[in-house]
Structure formats: structure tokens, C-alpha cells
Amino acid sequence: MSKEIKENETKTKIINAARKLFSEKGFDGVSMEDIAQASGVRKSLIYYYFPSKEVLFEEIWINVIDELENDIFSEVEGESNIARSIKKLIKKYIEFVMNKSEISKLIARERMNVLGRDSQLDNAKSKYVGLMKRIENVFEKGKQEDVLNDIEPSAATEMISTVDSIQKKSVLKNIEEFLMKVILKEKTEH
């Protein structure tokens, strides 16, 4: 096995263990020692790849937000009808939360931490804010084309972005229907 492949495997073990721990205990509840034990990698080796817990967390956060963004917009971007785009966006966000519970827990648990930390997690914050702006732009287009109910695009974005704090799948399906009714005008083609 080449050195590069072994290094990639080691880094992947660290990232996977840390992501699981961060989703269960939060950033502040996890130490580098916890990550070392969970990954089976020496703590000094973790520091070789990630000079601090913040750097490790930020890489995980950015990857998680990338995964969420790619999942949500995979079908939305190809849609020409804005009402259908919004419906797909809501549906894909809910599906993501339902099917990727570890990632959803991490986002729900750490969102305020990422948004509130000064300079330590700037890249993570920027990534999340960029995703929220991208979602808001879809709702803004819906408002311009008069398919939204009387709701501001920023409020619709905030409503969508907080569903990851709900873990019950049956409730999430109801919330999906609720969001469709609250956000989209009823007579709009879905």
C-alpha cells in the first residue's frame, strides 16, 4: 500500500470519527483525545493532519454543508418552473434530514456555534451563510414570480434551515406538507 493511500485512509478515519462525535456531543463536548480513541489513531497523528480541533471541525463542517448543498440543488437547478423548484428544494431538504441523521444532527447542534464564533470558524461560517443565501435566492425568485404566499424569502429560508433540529421522520413528513402550504400559494402548479 502506498504512503499516500495510507495517509488518506488515516485522515478519513479521523474525519469519520470526529464527525460522529461532533454530531453526538457537539464541538465543545469532544476532545482531540476522544477523537483519537474513536478513530484508533494517535493524537499526535491527528495534529499532523489537523493543527487544531477548530481546523478539523471546519473541514468536517464545510464537507457536510457541501454535501447538503449538492443534495438539495441536484434537482432544483435544472427546473425551469420556480414553484416546482421551491417544492423540490423543500422536499430535498426534508429528505436529506430524514436520510442523513448524523449530518443533520451535526448541523442542528453546531449551527449557532459556527455562526457565533469570531474568526475561529470563518470559513465554516462563510460556507453556511453562502448556502442560506443560495436557498433565499430561490425563494426571492419565487416572490418575484408571485408564487409565494405573503412570506419574506428570508423567513422561508429560516424555516427550512431549522427543520434539521427535528429528528422524528413522521413529524418531518408533516412539516414538509406544512411548509409547502405556508410558503407556496395554493393555486400554484406544484
N, C-alpha and C positions, 0 to 999 in steps of 0.2 A: 504494500500500500504506500502510495507516495506521501511525502510530508504534507503537501497541500491538501490532499483529501483528508488526512488525519486531522489537520488543523480545522478544516471545515466541519468535520464531524464533532470535534470538541466544542467549537463555537456554537454549533446547532444544539448540542446537549445543554450548554449553558443557557442559551436563549429560551429553549423549551421549558427547562426547569424554572427559570426566572419568571417567564410569562405565567406559568401555572401558579407559582407562589404569589406574584403580584395580584393576580385575579382573585385569589383566595384571601390574602391577608393585607393587601394594599402595599403601596410603596414604603410607608413608614413602618409597617409590620414585618418587613423582610430584611434580613441582614445578608451580607455577602457570604457569611458562614452558612446561613440557611441554603443559599443558592449552591454553594459548594457541596453540601451534603446531599441535596436533592439531585444534583447533576452528576455526582460521582467524580467531580473534577476538583483538584486542589485549589484553594482560594487564591494562591499566588498566580496560578494559571488563569484564573478569571480576570485578575488585574492585568495580566499580559494582554488580553483581548479588550478589556474594558477598564480604563483607568479609574473609574468611579461607578458607584451604583447609579448615579444620575445618567451617565453615558449609556450604561446598559439599559436602563429603563427607557431612555429616549429612543434608542434603536428599536426596542420592542414596540413602543407606542407608535412610532412612525410606520413600522411594518403592519401593525394592527389597523391603523387608520387607512393605509394604502389598501389593505385587503377589503375593508368595509367600503371604501370609495369605489374600488374596481367592481365589487359585487353589486352595489347599488346602481351604478351608472352603466353597467354592461348592456342593459336593455333600454335604459332611459334615453341615451344619446341617439340611438337610431330611430326613435319615434318622432314622427312629424306632428302628430296631434298632441297639443300641450296637456289637454285633460287626461289623455291616456298616459302621457309621460309622468304626470303627477301621481296617477293611480299606480303606475308601475314603481315609482320611487317609494311610495308608502308601502306597497306590497313587498318590495325587495328589502326594505329596511326591517320590516317586521320579520320576514323570513330569515334574515341574517341573525337577528336577535334570537329567534327560536332555534336555529340550527347551529349556531356558534356561541354556545353559552359561556365558554371560558373567556372568549374575546369580549363578549357583551358585558360580562361581569367586570372585566378589567376597565373597560371604557366607563361604565357606570360608576365604579368605585373611584376612579382616578381623574375623571373629567375636571372637577373643581380644583384638584391638586395641580394639574397641568395648567389650567387657566390662571391660577392664582400665584404660582411660583414666579418670583422675579428672577429673570435671566438664567437660572439654573436649567430650565427646560424650554428655552426659547424656540428651538427647532420643533419640539413636540407641540408646543402651543401654536406655532405658526401653521403646522400641518393640520391640526384640528380646526382652527379658525378658517383655513382655506376650504376644508370640506364643508363646513357650515355655510360659508359664503356661496359655494357651488350649489348647495341644496336651496338656499334662499333665492338664488338667481332663477332656478326653475319655477319657484313659486311667484317670483316677480314677473316672469313671463306669463304665468297663468293669470295674474292680476291684470296685466296689460291686455290680455286677450279675453278678459271678463269671464273666466271660468271659475274663479274663486268666490266663495261666499265673502261676506264682509269680515275678512280677517287679513291682518297685515302679513306679508311674506316672512318677516322676522318672527312673528308669533307662531306661524305654521312650522317654521324651521325648529323653533324651540320645542314645540310639542312633539315633533318627530324625534328630535335628538335625545329626548329623555325617556323614550319607551324602553331603552335597554335596562332601565332600573327595575323593570317588571320581568320576573322570571317564569311565571306560570303561562304555559303555552295556550291554555284555553282562554285566559284573560287577554293575551296578546291578539288572538284572532278577533275577539270582540273590540279591542282597541283599534285594530285595522279598519273594521267596519265603521266605527265611530269617527275615526279621522277622515275617512272618505266623505262621510256625511257633513262633518264640520267644515272641512276645507273646500270641498268641491261643490259647486252649485248642483242642485238635484237634476235639473233638466239637461245637464251637460252630458254629452256622449262619453261613456266610460269605456 
